[in-house]
Amino acid sequence: MSAQDHITAGIGWREHPGDGPVLVALHGIGSEARAFDAVAAHLPGWRVIAWEAPGYGPSTPLPMDWPVAADYATALRGLLKALDLPRVHLMGHSLGTLIGAAFAGRYPDCLHSLTLASCAQGGGVHPGADLPSGPAARIDDLTRLGPTVFASTRAPRLIFEPAQNADLVAAVASGMAKVQMPGYGQAVRMLAAGDLAADCAAVAVPTAVIVGAEDIVTPPAQSRRAHDSLPEPIRGALTLVPATGHALHQQAPAALAAAIRTHQGVSP
């Protein structure tokens, strides 16, 4: 059965039906639920649900101007309750790793396992402070350039050897061109305030980490730091995927799916 798009409790989500384990996927700051289609294709029999984060696609933005990762985790908890999913496997990519770790720290009983892909460390900025120049430039660029040009300038950085992978770059750009305000601005501020290492230290469910060896957006050192911050009893594998950039779920979906399947064996 083909993937289907839905909206529940103000959150859009895309489902790949299956009778097996349930995986919920959380996309990055410049992405969308559809970006996980290739991963789902490598998880036959699994039920894969990818959300559209608050403020993305049809999802209602969060009510606060500067949300933190815990606010997104609360929204995710509401979605899982509405879908009657008491316990799932959770996977976050990039910005989604901050949400995933925050969720795991607050709602451990809702998870069998957590997989963090291409970890975004966060900037540790106090919410409400002046936004640093880097994050502020993201918002300014989107406003000044418009989403299509904004996406075309940023997408090649997410793929290893973009000139040899034009189709992948186009797919990344297509998803990124759908970002909109205020959702994107909220996500930028959440990223600026995030502290993934601190959130990982509070995780109590089996957690694995995976990153592309050629990731220049969230370099492997960030994923190693997150992995090292996990409590040893629940620390799963750290996987480095060769010849792969930041968008590993699109450039190496089979490797990500294999890591998720393997990690399922770690979960209780």
Secondary structure as GFF3:
##gff-version 3
##sequence-region A 1 268
A	DSSP	beta_strand	4	8	.	.	.	ID=ss1
A	DSSP	beta_strand	11	16	.	.	.	ID=ss2
A	DSSP	beta_strand	22	26	.	.	.	ID=ss3
A	DSSP	three_ten_helix	33	36	.	.	.	ID=ss4
A	DSSP	alpha_helix	37	41	.	.	.	ID=ss5
A	DSSP	beta_strand	47	51	.	.	.	ID=ss6
A	DSSP	alpha_helix	69	82	.	.	.	ID=ss7
A	DSSP	beta_strand	88	93	.	.	.	ID=ss8
A	DSSP	alpha_helix	95	106	.	.	.	ID=ss9
A	DSSP	three_ten_helix	108	110	.	.	.	ID=ss10
A	DSSP	beta_strand	111	117	.	.	.	ID=ss11
A	DSSP	alpha_helix	133	145	.	.	.	ID=ss12
A	DSSP	alpha_helix	147	154	.	.	.	ID=ss13
A	DSSP	three_ten_helix	155	158	.	.	.	ID=ss14
A	DSSP	three_ten_helix	162	164	.	.	.	ID=ss15
A	DSSP	alpha_helix	166	176	.	.	.	ID=ss16
A	DSSP	alpha_helix	183	193	.	.	.	ID=ss17
A	DSSP	alpha_helix	196	201	.	.	.	ID=ss18
A	DSSP	beta_strand	207	212	.	.	.	ID=ss19
A	DSSP	alpha_helix	220	229	.	.	.	ID=ss20
A	DSSP	three_ten_helix	232	234	.	.	.	ID=ss21
A	DSSP	beta_strand	235	241	.	.	.	ID=ss22
A	DSSP	alpha_helix	248	251	.	.	.	ID=ss23
A	DSSP	alpha_helix	253	264	.	.	.	ID=ss24
###
